[in-house]
């Protein structure tokens, strides 16, 4: 009976350790995905900012001539 209890305790420790390792791996992967997504988003915002600057409104008040 003691051997069975000892075996049960060992499996609980091993199972707990495996669960912690798997959870840590999932968390690390999620952080990497989030960092990658943020980097992609930043790059796209910078690209679109460059494009939008090409279409900036032109101040036409200097070139408007008034004739009577």
N, CA, C and O atoms as CSV, one atom per row, in Angstrom:
chain,resi,resn,atom,element,x,y,z
A,1,UNK,N,N,0.819,-1.188,0.000
A,1,UNK,CA,C,0.000,0.000,0.000
A,1,UNK,C,C,0.868,1.259,0.000
A,1,UNK,O,O,0.543,2.245,-0.661
A,2,UNK,N,N,1.963,1.216,0.739
A,2,UNK,CA,C,2.863,2.369,0.792
A,2,UNK,C,C,3.508,2.599,-0.579
A,2,UNK,O,O,3.733,3.739,-0.986
A,3,UNK,N,N,3.798,1.510,-1.280
A,3,UNK,CA,C,4.403,1.633,-2.605
A,3,UNK,C,C,3.422,2.308,-3.570
A,3,UNK,O,O,3.819,3.130,-4.396
A,4,UNK,N,N,2.165,1.960,-3.459
A,4,UNK,CA,C,1.149,2.566,-4.310
A,4,UNK,C,C,1.006,4.067,-4.009
A,4,UNK,O,O,0.872,4.883,-4.921
A,5,UNK,N,N,1.037,4.407,-2.731
A,5,UNK,CA,C,0.952,5.818,-2.334
A,5,UNK,C,C,2.182,6.595,-2.827
A,5,UNK,O,O,2.059,7.733,-3.279
A,6,UNK,N,N,3.345,5.985,-2.741
A,6,UNK,CA,C,4.582,6.612,-3.211
A,6,UNK,C,C,4.514,6.842,-4.726
A,6,UNK,O,O,4.888,7.907,-5.218
A,7,UNK,N,N,4.040,5.850,-5.443
A,7,UNK,CA,C,3.896,5.961,-6.890
A,7,UNK,C,C,2.909,7.072,-7.249
A,7,UNK,O,O,3.147,7.845,-8.178
A,8,UNK,N,N,1.814,7.147,-6.517
A,8,UNK,CA,C,0.802,8.182,-6.756
A,8,UNK,C,C,1.399,9.581,-6.536
A,8,UNK,O,O,1.161,10.492,-7.329
A,9,UNK,N,N,2.156,9.740,-5.481
A,9,UNK,CA,C,2.777,11.036,-5.190
A,9,UNK,C,C,3.765,11.436,-6.289
A,9,UNK,O,O,3.821,12.597,-6.694
A,10,UNK,N,N,4.532,10.470,-6.758
A,10,UNK,CA,C,5.495,10.764,-7.824
A,10,UNK,C,C,4.782,11.195,-9.101
A,10,UNK,O,O,5.215,12.132,-9.772
A,11,UNK,N,N,3.678,10.505,-9.440
A,11,UNK,CA,C,2.938,10.874,-10.647
A,11,UNK,C,C,2.307,12.259,-10.508
A,11,UNK,O,O,2.206,12.995,-11.489
A,12,UNK,N,N,1.883,12.613,-9.300
A,12,UNK,CA,C,1.328,13.945,-9.083
A,12,UNK,C,C,2.398,15.012,-9.306
A,12,UNK,O,O,2.127,16.050,-9.908
A,13,UNK,N,N,3.607,14.758,-8.823
A,13,UNK,CA,C,4.703,15.712,-9.004
A,13,UNK,C,C,5.064,15.822,-10.476
A,13,UNK,O,O,5.225,16.924,-11.001
A,14,UNK,N,N,5.192,14.681,-11.142
A,14,UNK,CA,C,5.544,14.680,-12.559
A,14,UNK,C,C,4.431,15.340,-13.379
A,14,UNK,O,O,4.708,16.144,-14.269
A,15,UNK,N,N,3.201,15.009,-13.083
A,15,UNK,CA,C,2.071,15.599,-13.801
A,15,UNK,C,C,2.001,17.100,-13.595
A,15,UNK,O,O,1.742,17.850,-14.536
A,16,UNK,N,N,2.231,17.536,-12.371
A,16,UNK,CA,C,2.221,18.971,-12.087
A,16,UNK,C,C,3.350,19.675,-12.823
A,16,UNK,O,O,3.159,20.760,-13.371
A,17,UNK,N,N,4.510,19.066,-12.834
A,17,UNK,CA,C,5.660,19.650,-13.524
A,17,UNK,C,C,5.389,19.766,-15.030
A,17,UNK,O,O,5.700,20.784,-15.649
A,18,UNK,N,N,4.814,18.722,-15.602
A,18,UNK,CA,C,4.477,18.763,-17.030
A,18,UNK,C,C,3.449,19.848,-17.321
A,18,UNK,O,O,3.563,20.560,-18.319
A,19,UNK,N,N,2.470,19.976,-16.477
A,19,UNK,CA,C,1.441,20.993,-16.658
A,19,UNK,C,C,2.042,22.398,-16.605
A,19,UNK,O,O,1.674,23.261,-17.402
A,20,UNK,N,N,2.954,22.627,-15.679
A,20,UNK,CA,C,3.613,23.929,-15.571
A,20,UNK,C,C,4.443,24.204,-16.819
A,20,UNK,O,O,4.414,25.315,-17.349
A,21,UNK,N,N,5.175,23.215,-17.288
A,21,UNK,CA,C,6.010,23.406,-18.481
A,21,UNK,C,C,5.183,23.692,-19.725
A,21,UNK,O,O,5.532,24.565,-20.519
A,22,UNK,N,N,4.100,22.965,-19.895
A,22,UNK,CA,C,3.239,23.177,-21.058
A,22,UNK,C,C,2.613,24.568,-20.990
A,22,UNK,O,O,2.574,25.283,-21.991
A,23,UNK,N,N,2.130,24.947,-19.824
A,23,UNK,CA,C,1.521,26.258,-19.666
A,23,UNK,C,C,2.537,27.357,-19.943
A,23,UNK,O,O,2.211,28.354,-20.588
A,24,UNK,N,N,3.748,27.187,-19.469
A,24,UNK,CA,C,4.800,28.170,-19.716
A,24,UNK,C,C,5.082,28.277,-21.208
A,24,UNK,O,O,5.264,29.380,-21.724
A,25,UNK,N,N,5.120,27.158,-21.899
A,25,UNK,CA,C,5.345,27.165,-23.341
A,25,UNK,C,C,4.236,27.884,-24.090
A,25,UNK,O,O,4.498,28.623,-25.038
A,26,UNK,N,N,3.011,27.669,-23.671
A,26,UNK,CA,C,1.879,28.346,-24.306
A,26,UNK,C,C,1.974,29.846,-24.067
A,26,UNK,O,O,1.752,30.632,-24.989
A,27,UNK,N,N,2.297,30.251,-22.854
A,27,UNK,CA,C,2.416,31.677,-22.533
A,27,UNK,C,C,3.553,32.313,-23.334
A,27,UNK,O,O,3.397,33.416,-23.858
A,28,UNK,N,N,4.679,31.635,-23.431
A,28,UNK,CA,C,5.806,32.168,-24.205
A,28,UNK,C,C,5.419,32.327,-25.668
A,28,UNK,O,O,5.755,33.333,-26.293
A,29,UNK,N,N,4.717,31.345,-26.219
A,29,UNK,CA,C,4.274,31.422,-27.604
A,29,UNK,C,C,3.288,32.559,-27.818
A,29,UNK,O,O,3.337,33.244,-28.839
A,30,UNK,N,N,2.399,32.758,-26.862
A,30,UNK,CA,C,1.433,33.847,-26.971
A,30,UNK,C,C,2.137,35.198,-26.947
A,30,UNK,O,O,1.765,36.103,-27.693
A,31,UNK,N,N,3.141,35.340,-26.103
A,31,UNK,CA,C,3.893,36.596,-26.043
A,31,UNK,C,C,4.632,36.855,-27.347
A,31,UNK,O,O,4.681,37.990,-27.822
A,32,UNK,N,N,5.204,35.812,-27.924
A,32,UNK,CA,C,5.901,35.979,-29.200
A,32,UNK,C,C,4.927,36.392,-30.300
A,32,UNK,O,O,5.241,37.261,-31.114
A,33,UNK,N,N,3.753,35.775,-30.327
A,33,UNK,CA,C,2.741,36.141,-31.326
A,33,UNK,C,C,2.277,37.579,-31.145
A,33,UNK,O,O,2.093,38.303,-32.123
A,34,UNK,N,N,2.089,37.991,-29.903
A,34,UNK,CA,C,1.649,39.358,-29.641
A,34,UNK,C,C,2.720,40.357,-30.066
A,34,UNK,O,O,2.406,41.379,-30.676
A,35,UNK,N,N,3.978,40.070,-29.749
A,35,UNK,CA,C,5.072,40.963,-30.156
A,35,UNK,C,C,5.168,41.056,-31.675
A,35,UNK,O,O,5.376,42.139,-32.224
A,36,UNK,N,N,5.020,39.943,-32.339
A,36,UNK,CA,C,5.062,39.923,-33.801
A,36,UNK,C,C,3.905,40.732,-34.388
A,36,UNK,O,O,4.093,41.487,-35.342
A,37,UNK,N,N,2.724,40.576,-33.825
A,37,UNK,CA,C,1.561,41.325,-34.296
A,37,UNK,C,C,1.734,42.825,-34.105
A,37,UNK,O,O,1.373,43.612,-34.980
A,38,UNK,N,N,2.286,43.220,-32.963
A,38,UNK,CA,C,2.522,44.643,-32.723
A,38,UNK,C,C,3.540,45.200,-33.708
A,38,UNK,O,O,3.374,46.314,-34.206
A,39,UNK,N,N,4.579,44.446,-33.989
A,39,UNK,CA,C,5.598,44.898,-34.944
A,39,UNK,C,C,4.997,45.048,-36.338
A,39,UNK,O,O,5.281,46.024,-37.033
A,40,UNK,N,N,4.176,44.098,-36.750
A,40,UNK,CA,C,3.510,44.182,-38.063
A,40,UNK,C,C,2.598,45.404,-38.132
A,40,UNK,O,O,2.575,46.118,-39.134
A,41,UNK,N,N,1.854,45.636,-37.062
A,41,UNK,CA,C,0.943,46.781,-37.034
A,41,UNK,C,C,1.712,48.088,-37.113
A,41,UNK,O,O,1.326,48.992,-37.854
A,42,UNK,N,N,2.807,48.198,-36.349
A,42,UNK,CA,C,3.631,49.413,-36.388
A,42,UNK,C,C,4.173,49.662,-37.794
A,42,UNK,O,O,4.172,50.796,-38.273
A,43,UNK,N,N,4.634,48.602,-38.449
A,43,UNK,CA,C,5.188,48.740,-39.793
A,43,UNK,C,C,4.112,49.213,-40.772
A,43,UNK,O,O,4.378,50.072,-41.613
A,44,UNK,N,N,2.915,48.667,-40.669
A,44,UNK,CA,C,1.839,49.071,-41.575
A,44,UNK,C,C,1.419,50.519,-41.323
A,44,UNK,O,O,1.138,51.257,-42.268
A,45,UNK,N,N,1.376,50.925,-40.063
A,45,UNK,CA,C,1.022,52.313,-39.757
A,45,UNK,C,C,2.063,53.256,-40.349
A,45,UNK,O,O,1.714,54.296,-40.909
A,46,UNK,N,N,3.335,52.900,-40.227
A,46,UNK,CA,C,4.389,53.737,-40.799
A,46,UNK,C,C,4.275,53.810,-42.319
A,46,UNK,O,O,4.455,54.878,-42.905
A,47,UNK,N,N,3.977,52.681,-42.958
A,47,UNK,CA,C,3.813,52.669,-44.411
A,47,UNK,C,C,2.658,53.579,-44.836
A,47,UNK,O,O,2.792,54.369,-45.770
A,48,UNK,N,N,1.534,53.459,-44.147
A,48,UNK,CA,C,0.372,54.272,-44.511
A,48,UNK,C,C,0.596,55.742,-44.172
A,48,UNK,O,O,0.082,56.620,-44.865
A,49,UNK,N,N,1.343,56.016,-43.133
A,49,UNK,CA,C,1.662,57.412,-42.806
A,49,UNK,C,C,2.458,58.042,-43.939
A,49,UNK,O,O,2.226,59.195,-44.300
A,50,UNK,N,N,3.395,57.287,-44.498
A,50,UNK,CA,C,4.172,57.789,-45.628
A,50,UNK,C,C,3.281,58.044,-46.842
A,50,UNK,O,O,3.449,59.048,-47.535
A,51,UNK,N,N,2.348,57.152,-47.098
A,51,UNK,CA,C,1.445,57.314,-48.240
A,51,UNK,C,C,0.522,58.511,-48.012
A,51,UNK,O,O,0.311,59.314,-48.921
A,52,UNK,N,N,-0.020,58.632,-46.818
A,52,UNK,CA,C,-0.934,59.734,-46.541
A,52,UNK,C,C,-0.244,61.092,-46.629
A,52,UNK,O,O,-0.874,62.089,-46.982
A,53,UNK,N,N,1.036,61.131,-46.311
A,53,UNK,CA,C,1.754,62.401,-46.399
A,53,UNK,C,C,1.835,62.881,-47.854
A,53,UNK,O,O,1.985,64.078,-48.095
A,54,UNK,N,N,1.740,61.983,-48.806
A,54,UNK,CA,C,1.735,62.373,-50.214
A,54,UNK,C,C,0.451,63.112,-50.586
A,54,UNK,O,O,0.436,63.908,-51.525
A,55,UNK,N,N,-0.613,62.849,-49.854
A,55,UNK,CA,C,-1.908,63.449,-50.140
A,55,UNK,C,C,-2.278,64.535,-49.128
A,55,UNK,O,O,-3.459,64.813,-48.921
A,56,UNK,N,N,-1.297,65.134,-48.513
A,56,UNK,CA,C,-1.569,66.178,-47.534
A,56,UNK,C,C,-2.236,67.361,-48.231
A,56,UNK,O,O,-1.895,67.685,-49.368
A,57,UNK,N,N,-3.174,67.998,-47.561
A,57,UNK,CA,C,-3.847,69.136,-48.184
A,57,UNK,C,C,-2.853,70.260,-48.468
A,57,UNK,O,O,-1.966,70.554,-47.668
A,58,UNK,N,N,-3.030,70.864,-49.610
A,58,UNK,CA,C,-2.150,71.948,-50.026
A,58,UNK,C,C,-2.817,73.267,-49.656
A,58,UNK,O,O,-4.003,73.475,-49.911
A,59,UNK,N,N,-2.044,74.136,-49.062
A,59,UNK,CA,C,-2.564,75.436,-48.690
A,59,UNK,C,C,-2.590,76.318,-49.944
A,59,UNK,O,O,-1.550,76.775,-50.417
A,60,UNK,N,N,-3.786,76.545,-50.466
A,60,UNK,CA,C,-3.931,77.263,-51.728
A,60,UNK,C,C,-4.188,78.753,-51.535
A,60,UNK,O,O,-4.451,79.452,-52.514
A,61,UNK,N,N,-4.124,79.245,-50.342
A,61,UNK,CA,C,-4.418,80.659,-50.108
A,61,UNK,C,C,-3.364,81.564,-50.749
A,61,UNK,O,O,-3.672,82.696,-51.124
A,62,UNK,N,N,-2.120,81.080,-50.881
A,62,UNK,CA,C,-1.075,81.887,-51.496
A,62,UNK,C,C,-1.258,82.000,-53.010
A,62,UNK,O,O,-0.850,82.996,-53.607
A,63,UNK,N,N,-1.860,81.005,-53.628
A,63,UNK,CA,C,-1.961,81.007,-55.081
A,63,UNK,C,C,-3.299,81.539,-55.595
A,63,UNK,O,O,-3.506,81.610,-56.807
A,64,UNK,N,N,-4.187,81.903,-54.713
A,64,UNK,CA,C,-5.503,82.392,-55.138
A,64,UNK,C,C,-5.380,83.871,-55.484
A,64,UNK,O,O,-4.866,84.670,-54.701
A,65,UNK,N,N,-5.860,84.215,-56.667
A,65,UNK,CA,C,-5.828,85.609,-57.100
A,65,UNK,C,C,-7.262,86.122,-57.192
A,65,UNK,O,O,-8.168,85.435,-57.666
A,66,UNK,N,N,-7.420,87.275,-56.751
A,66,UNK,CA,C,-8.751,87.883,-56.788
A,66,UNK,C,C,-8.717,88.995,-57.831
A,66,UNK,O,O,-7.842,89.862,-57.821
A,67,UNK,N,N,-9.676,88.943,-58.713
A,67,UNK,CA,C,-9.767,90.009,-59.701
A,67,UNK,C,C,-11.151,90.647,-59.630
A,67,UNK,O,O,-12.141,89.982,-59.323
A,68,UNK,N,N,-11.201,91.892,-59.907
A,68,UNK,CA,C,-12.492,92.593,-59.843
A,68,UNK,C,C,-12.985,92.972,-61.208
A,68,UNK,O,O,-14.055,93.567,-61.334
